[in-house]
Amino acid sequence: GWVKRILILTMIITPIVVTISCVILSISGIISSVWAAVLIINSILPITSTNMFLIPYGIDKRVTALSVTWSTFFSIPIFVVLLYVFTVLFG
């Protein structure tokens, strides 16, 4: 239900949109590739900062807790790998 939809939105859709946007902005010369890398990494981070927004929109505390927990579980390994890759690329 809700947890799955929140995870898909925060762990798949948002990073894809951010990555596409950053690539376009970087190719256009509007932002540097290093800034693009930082923004992409930040889009992968856990959704702990969004938990304050989930409850007012009708999502209960249990779903919020599960979403934050699972997003942290999945995003930290991805974050570590991206940090290494971008350090090698832009180091």
KAJOFEN-V698714 format. One record per helix or strand of 2 or more residues. SS is the DSSP state (H for helix, E for strand). FROM is the first residue (numbers start at 1). TO is the last residue. Records with the same first field share a line. If there is no record, write none. Layout:
SS=FROM-TO + FROM-TO
This chain:
H=2-27 + 33-44 + 47-56 + 61-90
